[in-house]
Amino acid sequence: MKKTAKLIALAVALVAGFGPSNANAAEGFKLGADVVSSYVWRGSELGNSFAVQPSLSYTCKSGLSVAAWGSYALTENNVGNRYKEVDVTVSMPVGPVTLAVTDYNIDPANENADNGGVFDYRADGANTVEVSASYSKDNVGLMAGVFVAGNDYKNALYCEASYQFYNKDGYTAKAVAGVGSEDYYGDFAGEKSDKLALVNTGISVAKDRYTASAIYNPDKEASFLVFMASF
């Protein structure tokens, strides 16, 4: 537990300690919510239900941002549980790159985890900490993240590239491809945790507050069509 706490403190200090790097950041609070037909994250479906996903963030003049995001399934799954997840992210732009530390807290009823409380960072606890970096320019986006503490799933790695290829008549369209550690994001076939596989491909089309995404996980051979309305 002490080792985990030190890792988390170090990661947050790295993000917060770079100092101002974006004087034009929009300062203040921001809140919103999405309603999704299914919660699909990095090529995997979580919850198997319509879900409400609220968000709240505050951004400083320096660009340092603290954000909370949640996902709450509207119906129970086949074992009588409703999927619940609450994530907290601290991020900071450093030049063209944004560094972030995210704490994923998943209700133990949905995972093989003991209910040790909100701040349970044991290897079998409800929290997983990820350190990530992202970059965007024009229509291209890149990101990479790795689990580093808590229920870290053997330091599972995920990398993603996106490209917005259409912007006309109020519609935008984006293609996404992501590779990740197969044991966590893929088919769970017992491969070594450091083996990477293509786990997330798809196209998203958005207009106004509505988005439709066609998603395919080649490693799991699973496909999804997700509708989202943002408020």
Secondary structure by P-SEA (a helix, b strand, c coil): caaaaaaaaaaaaaaacccccccccccccccbbbbbcccccccccccccbbbbbbbbccccccbbbbbbbcccccccccbbbbbbbbbbbbbbccccccbbbbbbcccccccccccccccccccccbbbbbbbbbbcccbbbbbbbbcccccccbbbbbbccccccccccbbbbbbbbbccccccccccccccccccccccbbbbbcccbbbbbcccccccccbbbbbbcc
